[in-house]
Amino acid sequence: RIVAEFIDFLILFFLKLGVTYVAIDFFDIIDLDKFYIFHKEVKLEYKTILKMTEDIVILELVHRVVVCFFETFWLQGGANGRIGGASPGKSVMGLRVVKCDSVDRLESNGETDDNGWVLVQPGTDLGLAASFLRAAVKNFVLALFIPTSLAFFLLAHGRTGYDVVCSTIVVQEPLRQPTR
């Protein structure tokens, strides 16, 4: 899961670079002349610094919205008959995100199965609304409180806080046997 997040991070990093380039070069959202304070005799005051960071915060919000749409697009549903959505990183690593109202450990011969097999119900595609909610909670709410990369160590079945809130779970895609 960490490798999948890293792959998605790399894709989103280059996407953010493109968005930043367009925002600065074509739309002049950020005036770069304000940031050349060391070449000028400028008295740095609280209001001056606050005004400088205002544009950067707006650009970061634009980045968060782009990330939300990216995740919503990829997680809303499976492709090619697969159940559950997957971002490019999750797809490469064989992971899927599915709807999860309950998770039950499977038992074999009356004993709890320790190899990680669980029954996820309903285990269906997220759909547009649930995938957008998951992306928004992940990117806006939890980014303000705790690092989400640490959150999945705390909950059962490797679920993050935003997975629990949005009734989702990341599962390993079962290996399919080739059909003849």
C-alpha positions in Angstrom: 0.0 0.0 0.0 2.9 2.3 0.7 4.4 1.6 -2.7 1.0 2.3 -4.3 0.8 5.7 -2.5 4.3 6.5 -3.7 3.5 5.7 -7.3 0.4 7.9 -7.0 2.5 10.6 -5.4 4.9 10.7 -8.3 2.0 11.0 -10.8 0.4 13.7 -8.8 3.7 15.5 -8.3 4.1 16.0 -12.0 0.4 16.9 -12.4 0.9 19.5 -9.7 4.0 20.9 -11.4 1.9 21.3 -14.6 -0.9 23.0 -12.7 1.6 25.3 -11.0 3.2 26.2 -14.3 -0.1 27.0 -15.9 -1.3 29.0 -12.9 1.9 31.1 -12.7 2.7 31.4 -16.4 -0.7 31.7 -18.1 -3.1 33.0 -15.4 -0.6 35.0 -13.3 -2.2 33.7 -10.1 1.1 34.3 -8.3 3.1 37.4 -8.8 6.7 36.2 -8.6 8.0 39.7 -8.1 6.6 39.7 -4.6 9.0 36.9 -3.7 12.2 38.8 -4.6 12.4 40.4 -1.2 16.1 39.8 -0.8 17.0 41.9 -3.8 15.0 44.9 -2.6 15.1 47.1 0.4 11.8 45.9 1.8 10.7 46.1 5.3 9.0 42.8 6.2 5.9 43.3 8.2 3.3 40.9 9.3 0.8 42.1 6.6 3.4 41.9 3.9 4.3 38.3 4.7 0.6 37.3 5.1 -0.2 38.8 1.6 2.7 36.8 0.1 1.5 33.5 1.5 -2.1 34.1 0.5 -1.4 33.3 -3.1 0.5 30.1 -2.1 -2.4 28.9 0.0 -4.8 29.5 -2.9 -2.6 27.5 -5.2 -2.4 24.7 -2.6 -6.2 24.6 -2.4 -6.3 24.2 -6.2 -3.8 21.3 -5.9 -6.1 19.6 -3.3 -9.1 20.0 -5.6 -7.1 18.5 -8.5 -6.1 15.5 -6.3 -9.7 15.0 -5.2 -10.8 14.8 -8.8 -7.9 12.5 -9.7 -8.9 10.1 -6.9 -12.6 10.3 -7.6 -12.1 9.5 -11.3 -10.0 6.4 -10.5 -11.9 5.1 -7.5 -15.5 5.4 -8.6 -15.6 2.0 -10.2 -13.8 -0.9 -11.6 -12.8 -1.4 -15.2 -12.9 -4.5 -17.4 -15.3 -6.3 -15.2 -13.4 -5.8 -12.0 -15.1 -4.8 -8.8 -13.7 -1.8 -7.0 -11.8 1.2 -8.2 -8.1 1.6 -8.2 -5.7 4.6 -8.7 -2.8 3.9 -11.0 -0.6 3.0 -8.1 -3.1 0.7 -6.5 -3.7 -0.9 -9.9 0.0 -1.6 -10.4 0.2 -3.1 -6.9 -2.9 -5.2 -7.3 -5.1 -3.3 -4.8 -8.7 -2.2 -5.1 -11.0 0.1 -3.0 -14.4 -1.3 -2.4 -17.5 -0.4 -0.4 -17.4 -1.9 3.1 -20.2 -2.0 5.7 -18.7 -4.9 7.6 -15.5 -7.0 7.7 -15.5 -10.5 9.1 -12.5 -12.8 9.5 -13.0 -16.1 7.7 -12.7 -19.3 9.7 -11.4 -22.6 8.5 -12.2 -25.7 10.5 -13.6 -23.7 13.4 -10.4 -21.7 13.8 -9.8 -18.1 12.7 -7.8 -17.9 9.5 -4.5 -16.1 10.1 -3.5 -15.6 6.5 -5.5 -12.3 6.2 -8.6 -13.6 4.4 -11.7 -11.6 5.3 -15.3 -11.3 4.0 -16.1 -7.8 3.0 -19.8 -6.8 2.6 -21.1 -5.5 0.3 -17.7 -5.3 -1.5 -19.1 -3.3 -4.5 -17.9 -0.3 -6.5 -17.9 3.0 -4.6 -19.7 5.1 -7.1 -19.2 8.8 -7.8 -20.5 10.2 -4.5 -18.7 7.8 -2.2 -15.4 8.1 -4.1 -15.6 11.9 -4.0 -16.4 11.8 -0.2 -13.4 9.5 0.4 -11.1 11.7 -1.6 -12.3 14.9 0.1 -12.0 13.4 3.6 -8.6 12.1 2.8 -7.2 15.3 1.2 -8.9 18.0 3.2 -9.9 16.9 6.6 -7.2 14.5 7.6 -4.4 16.6 6.0 -5.2 19.2 8.7 -5.1 16.8 11.7 -2.8 13.8 11.4 -0.5 12.4 8.7 -2.7 9.8 6.9 0.3 7.6 6.2 0.5 6.8 10.0 -3.2 6.4 10.5 -3.5 2.9 8.9 -1.2 1.4 11.5 -3.8 2.1 14.1 -7.0 0.4 12.8 -8.0 -3.2 12.1 -7.4 -4.7 8.7 -5.1 -1.8 7.6 -8.1 0.6 7.3 -7.4 4.3 7.6 -9.5 6.8 9.4 -11.0 8.0 6.1 -11.8 4.4 5.1 -13.8 3.9 8.3 -15.6 7.2 8.0 -16.5 6.6 4.3 -17.3 2.9 4.7 -14.5 1.7 2.3 -11.6 -0.7 2.5 -8.5 -1.3 0.4 -8.3 -5.0 -0.6 -5.8 -7.1 -2.5 -7.2 -8.0 -5.9 -7.7 -11.8 -6.1 -5.6 -13.6 -8.7 -7.7 -14.7 -11.6 -7.2 -18.0 -13.2 -6.9 -17.8 -16.9 -10.0 -19.2 -18.7 -9.7 -21.3 -21.8 
